[in-house]
Amino acid sequence: MYTAPPVTSALRILLAIWLALPLLASCAPAQQRGPVVLAAASLTDAMEEVADSWEAQGHARPVLSFAGTSSLARQVEAGAPADIFVSADSEWMDWLEDRDLVRAGSRHDLLTNDLVIVGDENHTPEGEYRESPALLIGKARFAMGDADSVPAGRYARAALERIGQWEALRDQAVPTDSVRAAVALVERGEVPYAIVYATDAKAMTKGGLAGLFPAGSLDPIVYPAAQLASSSHADAAEFLTFLRSDQAGAIFAAYGFGLAR
């Protein structure tokens, strides 16, 4: 019968080091990893590529966290350790500034976007896109960001109110905590339509653009970015500056964002 050889002291030490490597990595000083960036869910794909570009220049890759803007802002208020916040609207950045949670002088408007209606594979028209949400959606259910907290939902409600269609459509709305969640409901076939950002429509794998909002009905959609007051990472300010560079701007533009310059 095979008998395993005895474990020597040297082997025990090697095994202990090998088992401890993941723990040692997780305890690495903050300066050995990039700044922690909290960004609106609609920025996911573009920001990942921007982070790759930053890393390719020899910097530690930023630690990215994506969610609905309202959720991220509340995380910051609760003391979540982070260095940079990129919001999908000005209201939530204002909310953090009012609580002295944003570093003075670091805030700037980074990007712009647009709002559109997307449909699943059976509700994506060919030819001209209808510019009346109520006529397009009819009596169907549709997803949109929560109108009380999610920036895309606020923008959508304001636009629908401006054209006199919010009261007709509000009971058909399925509120979500981010535009990415609204897109997912359409792609899974759970609702035929959703009101989302134009950049999200461009990134869809199933379905696509179904309708537009009438000219002049939308408030300007702006993404402000800022360093947080609690930030201590040495690269935070530099990465925030990089987000406004021509290199990062070209990446954002490729995903359909406008540059707020």
C-alpha positions as CSV (number, residue, x, y, z in Angstrom):
1,M,0.0,0.0,0.0
2,Y,1.2,3.5,-0.9
3,T,2.3,5.6,2.0
4,A,2.6,9.4,1.6
5,P,6.1,10.7,2.5
6,P,6.3,12.7,5.6
7,V,5.8,16.5,5.3
8,T,9.1,18.2,6.1
9,S,9.3,21.5,7.9
10,A,10.4,23.3,4.7
11,L,7.4,21.9,2.8
12,R,5.1,23.0,5.6
13,I,6.5,26.6,5.3
14,L,6.0,26.5,1.5
15,L,2.4,25.3,1.8
16,A,1.7,28.0,4.4
17,I,3.0,30.7,2.1
18,W,1.1,29.4,-0.9
19,L,-2.2,29.2,1.1
20,A,-1.6,32.8,2.4
21,L,-1.0,34.4,-1.0
22,P,-4.7,35.3,-1.6
23,L,-5.0,36.8,1.9
24,L,-1.8,38.8,1.4
25,A,-3.0,40.1,-1.9
26,S,-6.3,41.3,-0.5
27,C,-4.4,43.1,2.3
28,A,-2.2,45.0,-0.2
29,P,-1.8,48.7,0.5
30,A,-4.2,50.9,-1.3
31,Q,-1.3,52.5,-3.3
32,Q,-0.6,49.0,-4.9
33,R,-4.1,49.1,-6.5
34,G,-5.8,51.9,-8.3
35,P,-8.3,54.4,-6.9
36,V,-11.8,53.1,-6.2
37,V,-14.3,54.5,-8.6
38,L,-18.1,54.4,-8.1
39,A,-19.8,55.0,-11.4
40,A,-23.3,55.0,-12.8
41,A,-24.4,51.7,-14.3
42,S,-24.8,53.2,-17.8
43,L,-21.0,53.8,-17.8
44,T,-20.0,50.1,-17.3
45,D,-18.6,49.2,-20.7
46,A,-17.0,52.5,-21.5
47,M,-15.4,52.9,-18.0
48,E,-14.0,49.4,-18.2
49,E,-12.2,50.3,-21.4
50,V,-11.0,53.6,-20.0
51,A,-9.6,51.8,-17.0
52,D,-7.8,49.4,-19.3
53,S,-6.2,52.3,-21.1
54,W,-5.1,53.9,-17.9
55,E,-3.5,50.6,-16.8
56,A,-1.8,50.2,-20.1
57,Q,0.1,53.4,-19.3
58,G,1.7,51.8,-16.3
59,H,-0.7,52.7,-13.6
60,A,-2.5,50.4,-11.2
61,R,-5.9,49.6,-12.6
62,P,-8.8,51.5,-10.9
63,V,-11.2,49.4,-8.8
64,L,-14.5,49.9,-10.5
65,S,-18.0,49.6,-8.9
66,F,-21.1,50.1,-10.9
67,A,-24.7,50.5,-9.8
68,G,-27.6,52.9,-9.9
69,T,-26.5,56.5,-9.1
70,S,-28.8,56.8,-6.1
71,S,-27.5,53.5,-4.6
72,L,-23.9,54.7,-5.0
73,A,-24.5,58.1,-3.5
74,R,-26.1,56.5,-0.5
75,Q,-23.1,54.2,-0.2
76,V,-20.8,57.2,-0.1
77,E,-23.0,58.8,2.6
78,A,-22.8,55.6,4.6
79,G,-19.0,55.8,4.6
80,A,-18.1,53.3,1.8
81,P,-14.4,53.7,1.0
82,A,-14.1,55.2,-2.4
83,D,-12.1,57.9,-4.2
84,I,-14.1,59.0,-7.2
85,F,-17.8,59.3,-7.9
86,V,-19.3,59.6,-11.4
87,S,-23.0,60.4,-11.3
88,A,-25.6,60.1,-14.0
89,D,-27.1,63.4,-13.0
90,S,-26.3,66.6,-11.1
91,E,-28.9,66.2,-8.4
92,W,-27.1,63.3,-6.7
93,M,-23.7,65.0,-6.9
94,D,-25.4,68.1,-5.4
95,W,-26.8,65.9,-2.6
96,L,-23.3,64.7,-1.7
97,E,-21.8,68.2,-1.9
98,D,-24.5,69.4,0.5
99,R,-23.2,66.8,2.9
100,D,-19.5,67.9,2.4
101,L,-18.7,64.5,0.9
102,V,-17.1,65.9,-2.3
103,R,-13.7,67.4,-2.4
104,A,-13.9,71.1,-3.1
105,G,-12.9,72.2,-6.6
106,S,-12.7,68.6,-8.0
107,R,-16.2,68.5,-9.5
108,H,-16.6,68.9,-13.3
109,D,-19.2,67.9,-15.9
110,L,-17.7,64.9,-17.8
111,L,-20.2,63.5,-20.3
112,T,-23.7,63.9,-21.8
113,N,-26.2,61.4,-23.0
114,D,-29.7,61.2,-24.6
115,L,-32.9,59.3,-23.7
116,V,-34.6,56.9,-26.0
117,I,-37.2,54.0,-26.0
118,V,-35.9,50.5,-26.8
119,G,-38.0,47.5,-27.7
120,D,-37.4,43.7,-27.7
121,E,-36.9,41.8,-31.0
122,N,-40.7,41.9,-31.7
123,H,-41.1,45.6,-31.0
124,T,-38.3,47.2,-32.9
125,P,-39.7,49.1,-35.9
126,E,-38.0,49.5,-39.2
127,G,-37.8,52.9,-40.9
128,E,-38.7,56.1,-39.1
129,Y,-38.8,56.0,-35.3
130,R,-42.0,57.3,-33.7
131,E,-41.6,60.3,-31.6
132,S,-44.6,59.8,-29.3
133,P,-43.9,57.4,-26.4
134,A,-47.6,57.0,-25.7
135,L,-48.5,56.0,-29.3
136,L,-45.5,53.7,-29.5
137,I,-46.0,52.0,-26.1
138,G,-49.8,51.9,-26.2
139,K,-51.2,49.8,-23.3
140,A,-48.0,47.7,-22.9
141,R,-45.9,47.6,-19.8
142,F,-42.5,49.3,-20.0
143,A,-39.4,49.5,-17.8
144,M,-37.7,52.7,-16.7
145,G,-35.6,53.9,-13.8
146,D,-37.5,54.6,-10.6
147,A,-38.8,58.2,-11.2
148,D,-38.2,59.1,-7.6
149,S,-34.5,58.3,-7.3
150,V,-32.9,57.0,-10.5
151,P,-31.6,59.7,-12.8
152,A,-32.8,58.1,-16.0
153,G,-36.2,57.8,-14.4
154,R,-36.3,61.4,-13.4
155,Y,-35.3,62.5,-16.9
156,A,-38.0,60.2,-18.4
157,R,-40.8,61.5,-16.1
158,A,-39.8,65.1,-16.7
159,A,-39.9,64.5,-20.5
160,L,-43.2,62.7,-20.4
161,E,-44.7,65.4,-18.2
162,R,-43.5,68.1,-20.6
163,I,-45.3,66.4,-23.5
164,G,-48.4,65.6,-21.4
165,Q,-48.0,61.8,-21.5
166,W,-46.9,60.9,-17.9
167,E,-50.3,60.5,-16.4
168,A,-51.4,58.2,-19.3
169,L,-48.3,56.0,-19.0
170,R,-47.3,56.0,-15.3
171,D,-49.4,53.0,-14.2
172,Q,-47.7,50.9,-17.0
173,A,-44.2,51.7,-15.8
174,V,-42.1,49.0,-14.2
175,P,-39.6,50.9,-12.0
176,T,-36.0,49.6,-11.8
177,D,-32.9,50.7,-9.7
178,S,-30.8,51.4,-12.8
179,V,-31.1,51.7,-16.6
180,R,-29.1,48.4,-17.0
181,A,-31.8,46.6,-15.1
182,A,-34.5,48.2,-17.4
183,V,-32.5,47.0,-20.5
184,A,-32.3,43.5,-18.9
185,L,-36.0,43.2,-18.6
186,V,-36.4,43.9,-22.3
187,E,-33.7,41.5,-23.3
188,R,-35.2,38.8,-21.2
189,G,-38.7,39.4,-22.8
190,E,-40.3,40.4,-19.5
191,V,-41.5,43.8,-20.9
192,P,-41.6,44.9,-24.6
193,Y,-40.3,48.4,-24.0
194,A,-38.0,50.4,-21.8
195,I,-36.9,54.0,-21.5
196,V,-33.1,54.1,-21.3
197,Y,-30.1,56.1,-22.4
198,A,-29.1,56.1,-26.0
199,T,-25.8,54.5,-25.0
200,D,-27.6,51.5,-23.5
201,A,-29.7,51.1,-26.7
202,K,-26.4,50.9,-28.6
203,A,-25.1,48.2,-26.3
204,M,-28.1,45.9,-26.5
205,T,-27.6,42.3,-27.7
206,K,-31.3,41.7,-28.2
207,G,-33.8,44.2,-29.6
208,G,-32.8,47.9,-30.0
209,L,-34.0,51.4,-30.6
210,A,-37.7,51.6,-31.0
211,G,-38.7,55.3,-30.4
212,L,-37.4,58.8,-29.8
213,F,-38.6,61.7,-27.7
214,P,-39.8,64.8,-29.4
215,A,-37.2,67.6,-29.9
216,G,-37.1,69.9,-27.0
217,S,-38.8,67.5,-24.5
218,L,-35.6,66.3,-22.7
219,D,-33.7,68.1,-20.0
220,P,-29.9,68.1,-20.6
221,I,-28.4,64.8,-19.4
222,V,-25.1,65.4,-17.8
223,Y,-22.7,63.1,-15.9
224,P,-20.6,65.0,-13.3
225,A,-17.5,63.5,-11.8
226,A,-15.6,64.4,-8.6
227,Q,-13.1,63.2,-6.1
228,L,-14.6,62.3,-2.7
229,A,-13.7,64.2,0.4
230,S,-12.5,61.0,2.1
231,S,-10.2,60.0,-0.7
232,S,-6.6,59.4,0.1
233,H,-5.3,57.6,-2.9
234,A,-2.3,59.3,-4.6
235,D,-3.6,58.6,-8.1
236,A,-7.2,59.7,-7.6
237,A,-6.8,63.3,-8.8
238,E,-4.7,62.2,-11.7
239,F,-7.2,59.5,-12.8
240,L,-10.0,62.1,-12.5
241,T,-8.0,64.3,-14.9
242,F,-7.4,61.4,-17.2
243,L,-11.2,60.9,-17.5
244,R,-11.2,64.3,-19.3
245,S,-8.3,63.6,-21.6
246,D,-8.6,63.2,-25.4
247,Q,-7.7,59.5,-25.0
248,A,-10.5,58.8,-22.6
249,G,-12.9,61.1,-24.5
250,A,-12.4,59.0,-27.7
251,I,-13.4,55.9,-25.8
252,F,-16.5,57.5,-24.3
253,A,-17.5,58.9,-27.7
254,A,-17.1,55.4,-29.3
255,Y,-19.8,54.2,-26.8
256,G,-22.1,57.0,-27.8
257,F,-21.5,59.5,-25.0
258,G,-21.1,63.2,-25.7
259,L,-18.3,65.1,-24.1
260,A,-19.3,67.9,-21.7
261,R,-16.6,70.4,-22.6
